[in-house]
Amino acid sequence: MSLNADSANVAFTFKGGMLPMTVMELTSADPEHIRRQLAGKLSQSPAFFQHTPVVLSVEKLDEPHLALERICAVCRDHKLLPVAVRGGSEPVRQSAWALGLGWFAPVEESRARTLESVSRTPEPAGDEASSVSAAAPGEVDRRAATRLFRGTVRSGQQVSASDGDLIVIGAVNAGAEVLAAGSIHVYGALRGRALAGIHGNTHAGIYCRELEAELLSVAGNYKRMEDIDSQLLGCAAEVHFTKEQLEIKPLG
């Protein structure tokens, strides 16, 4: 049988990837308490609650027999779609599987502390600066934690820096996605999705010369375009996680 014939018989392939995912960190196991808070959130930001997939984090709960099915029902009533559970005891894991949800091991505390203490990579001085900008057009420089992408990130394309900052010398088009463990710097228009601090680094930031983003995220905290102050759209801006929320302000 020819190679082309073999390829035609392949029904699927497995591929690794980093997908943007909202983590709903539960600090209460009471479904009605959760319902009341979700109702308030829905009135504040209805555009966010449009069948958004979420991971339910139960790491802060000490509930061996969590009412997981009721909590999932509350989420679905508010147009959130639970897809997995993170943390919890063995009964919680078994309940997740029984409900058709995935299960993730809890984040290691030591790893979380390490990520929170990550400082920004210092800018190289003098001749060292040339080593950062050695990537060819449309390619990512993988020789250092800070990764450089030259060119336009086009719709449907994803560029990521899983170990550090990401610098894009160009625009990020609508429908494109840029992700980084650290901060994201876009020397052009940011019209797609930008997710900084994807491993939980709350000190990460997003910087761009023209803000038109479909979605902004720092350490899993999101804002969509409709939630951004219209006066900031089209302007140079920076985004940080401050006082338990995203702060977007002019880049000064």
C-alpha positions as CSV (number, residue, x, y, z in Angstrom):
1,M,0.0,0.0,0.0
2,S,1.3,3.4,-0.9
3,L,2.1,6.2,1.7
4,N,-0.7,8.3,0.4
5,A,-3.2,5.5,0.9
6,D,-2.0,5.0,4.4
7,S,-2.4,8.7,5.1
8,A,-5.9,8.6,3.8
9,N,-6.9,5.9,6.3
10,V,-5.7,8.0,9.3
11,A,-8.8,9.2,11.3
12,F,-6.9,11.4,13.7
13,T,-3.6,12.4,15.2
14,F,-2.6,13.4,18.7
15,K,-0.9,16.8,19.1
16,G,0.3,18.6,22.1
17,G,-0.6,22.2,22.6
18,M,-1.2,25.0,25.1
19,L,-4.8,26.2,25.1
20,P,-6.2,29.2,26.9
21,M,-8.3,27.9,29.8
22,T,-10.1,29.7,32.7
23,V,-9.5,28.2,36.1
24,M,-12.4,28.6,38.5
25,E,-10.8,28.4,41.9
26,L,-13.4,27.3,44.5
27,T,-13.1,28.6,48.1
28,S,-16.6,27.5,48.9
29,A,-18.2,24.1,48.4
30,D,-21.8,25.4,48.8
31,P,-23.5,25.3,45.4
32,E,-25.9,28.1,46.3
33,H,-23.1,30.4,47.5
34,I,-21.4,29.8,44.1
35,R,-24.7,30.4,42.3
36,R,-25.2,33.8,44.0
37,Q,-21.6,34.9,43.1
38,L,-21.9,33.7,39.5
39,A,-25.2,35.7,39.1
40,G,-23.3,38.8,40.2
41,K,-20.4,38.1,37.8
42,L,-22.8,37.5,35.0
43,S,-24.4,40.9,35.4
44,Q,-21.0,42.6,35.4
45,S,-19.5,40.8,32.4
46,P,-22.2,38.9,30.4
47,A,-19.9,38.5,27.3
48,F,-17.5,36.3,29.3
49,F,-20.3,33.8,30.1
50,Q,-20.8,32.5,26.6
51,H,-20.2,28.8,27.0
52,T,-16.7,29.4,28.3
53,P,-14.8,26.2,29.2
54,V,-13.5,26.1,32.8
55,V,-11.4,23.9,35.0
56,L,-12.7,23.7,38.6
57,S,-9.9,24.0,41.0
58,V,-10.8,22.4,44.4
59,E,-7.3,22.6,45.9
60,K,-8.4,25.1,48.6
61,L,-11.3,23.0,49.8
62,D,-11.2,20.2,52.4
63,E,-14.3,18.4,51.2
64,P,-13.8,14.7,50.6
65,H,-17.3,14.3,49.3
66,L,-17.8,17.4,47.2
67,A,-21.2,18.0,45.6
68,L,-19.5,18.2,42.3
69,E,-22.5,17.3,40.1
70,R,-24.5,20.2,41.7
71,I,-21.6,22.6,41.3
72,C,-21.3,21.7,37.6
73,A,-25.0,22.2,37.1
74,V,-24.8,25.7,38.6
75,C,-21.9,26.5,36.2
76,R,-23.9,25.3,33.2
77,D,-26.9,27.3,34.3
78,H,-24.6,30.4,33.9
79,K,-23.2,29.3,30.6
80,L,-19.9,28.0,31.9
81,L,-18.8,24.6,30.7
82,P,-16.8,22.6,33.3
83,V,-14.3,20.4,31.4
84,A,-12.0,19.1,34.2
85,V,-11.3,19.3,37.9
86,R,-7.9,20.1,39.5
87,G,-7.0,18.7,42.9
88,G,-9.1,17.0,45.5
89,S,-9.3,13.7,47.2
90,E,-9.8,10.3,45.6
91,P,-13.6,10.5,45.9
92,V,-13.5,13.8,44.1
93,R,-11.3,12.4,41.3
94,Q,-13.7,9.4,40.9
95,S,-16.7,11.8,40.8
96,A,-15.1,13.9,38.1
97,W,-14.5,10.8,36.0
98,A,-18.0,9.6,36.6
99,L,-19.3,13.0,35.3
100,G,-17.2,12.7,32.2
101,L,-14.7,15.4,33.3
102,G,-11.0,15.2,33.2
103,W,-8.9,15.4,36.4
104,F,-5.6,17.2,37.0
105,A,-3.2,16.8,39.8
106,P,-2.9,19.8,42.1
107,V,-0.3,22.4,41.4
108,E,2.8,21.8,43.5
109,E,3.2,24.6,46.1
110,S,7.0,24.7,45.5
111,R,6.4,25.3,41.8
112,A,3.8,28.0,42.5
113,R,6.3,29.8,44.8
114,T,9.0,29.6,42.1
115,L,6.7,31.1,39.5
116,E,5.6,33.9,41.7
117,S,9.2,34.9,42.4
118,V,10.1,35.0,38.7
119,S,11.5,38.5,37.9
120,R,11.5,40.1,34.5
121,T,14.5,39.3,32.3
122,P,16.9,42.3,32.3
123,E,17.3,44.0,29.0
124,P,20.7,43.2,27.5
125,A,23.1,46.2,27.2
126,G,25.5,47.1,24.5
127,D,26.6,44.4,22.1
128,E,24.5,41.8,24.0
129,A,21.3,43.2,22.5
130,S,22.2,41.8,19.1
131,S,22.0,38.2,20.4
132,V,18.3,38.6,21.2
133,S,17.3,39.8,17.7
134,A,18.9,37.0,15.7
135,A,15.7,35.2,14.6
136,A,14.9,35.0,11.0
137,P,11.6,36.5,9.8
138,G,8.6,34.4,10.9
139,E,10.7,32.3,13.2
140,V,11.1,32.0,17.0
141,D,14.6,32.3,18.6
142,R,14.7,29.3,20.9
143,R,18.2,29.8,22.2
144,A,17.2,31.8,25.3
145,A,14.3,32.0,27.7
146,T,13.1,35.2,26.0
147,R,11.8,34.4,22.6
148,L,11.7,36.7,19.6
149,F,9.2,36.4,16.7
150,R,9.7,38.6,13.7
151,G,6.8,39.1,11.4
152,T,3.0,39.1,11.6
153,V,1.2,36.4,13.7
154,R,-1.6,35.6,11.4
155,S,-5.1,34.4,12.0
156,G,-5.2,30.8,13.2
157,Q,-1.5,30.9,14.2
158,Q,-0.2,30.4,17.7
159,V,3.3,31.6,18.9
160,S,4.4,30.7,22.4
161,A,7.3,31.1,24.9
162,S,6.8,28.4,27.5
163,D,9.8,29.3,29.6
164,G,10.0,33.1,29.5
165,D,9.0,36.3,27.8
166,L,7.8,36.6,24.2
167,I,8.7,39.6,22.0
168,V,6.8,40.0,18.7
169,I,8.3,42.4,16.2
170,G,5.1,42.9,14.2
171,A,1.4,42.7,14.6
172,V,-0.8,40.0,16.1
173,N,-3.9,39.6,13.8
174,A,-7.4,38.9,14.8
175,G,-7.8,35.1,15.3
176,A,-4.1,34.7,16.2
177,E,-2.8,33.8,19.7
178,V,0.4,34.6,21.6
179,L,1.2,32.9,24.9
180,A,4.1,33.3,27.3
181,A,5.2,32.0,30.8
182,G,6.4,35.6,31.3
183,S,5.5,38.9,29.7
184,I,4.4,39.6,26.2
185,H,5.7,42.6,24.2
186,V,4.1,43.3,20.8
187,Y,5.8,46.0,18.8
188,G,2.7,46.5,16.6
189,A,-1.0,46.1,16.7
190,L,-2.4,43.5,19.1
191,R,-5.7,42.4,17.6
192,G,-5.8,38.7,18.6
193,R,-5.5,36.9,21.9
194,A,-2.6,37.5,24.3
195,L,-2.1,35.2,27.4
196,A,0.8,36.1,29.7
197,G,1.9,34.2,32.8
198,I,0.3,31.0,31.5
199,H,1.9,29.0,34.3
200,G,0.6,31.3,37.0
201,N,3.1,34.1,37.1
202,T,1.1,37.1,38.4
203,H,4.0,39.4,37.8
204,A,3.8,39.0,34.1
205,G,2.4,41.8,31.9
206,I,1.3,42.5,28.3
207,Y,2.6,45.5,26.4
208,C,1.6,46.7,22.9
209,R,1.7,49.7,20.6
210,E,-1.9,49.4,19.5
211,L,-4.5,47.7,21.7
212,E,-7.4,46.0,19.8
213,A,-7.2,42.6,21.5
214,E,-9.9,40.0,21.4
215,L,-8.8,38.7,24.7
216,L,-6.2,39.6,27.3
217,S,-5.1,37.3,30.1
218,V,-2.5,37.4,32.9
219,A,-2.1,34.3,35.1
220,G,-5.5,33.1,34.0
221,N,-7.4,36.3,34.7
222,Y,-9.2,37.4,31.6
223,K,-10.7,40.4,29.9
224,R,-12.4,40.4,26.5
225,M,-12.5,43.3,24.1
226,E,-16.0,44.4,25.2
227,D,-14.7,44.7,28.8
228,I,-11.9,47.1,27.8
229,D,-12.3,50.8,28.2
230,S,-13.1,52.1,24.7
231,Q,-10.7,55.1,25.3
232,L,-7.8,52.7,25.4
233,L,-8.6,50.9,22.2
234,G,-6.2,51.8,19.4
235,C,-3.7,53.2,21.9
236,A,-0.4,51.9,23.2
237,A,-1.2,50.1,26.4
238,E,0.1,47.8,29.2
239,V,-1.8,45.2,31.2
240,H,-1.0,43.9,34.7
241,F,-2.6,41.8,37.4
242,T,-3.2,44.2,40.3
243,K,-5.5,44.0,43.3
244,E,-7.0,40.7,42.1
245,Q,-8.0,42.1,38.7
246,L,-6.5,43.1,35.4
247,E,-5.4,46.7,35.1
248,I,-5.2,48.2,31.6
249,K,-3.6,51.6,31.3
250,P,-1.8,53.7,28.6
251,L,1.8,52.7,28.0
252,G,3.9,55.5,29.4
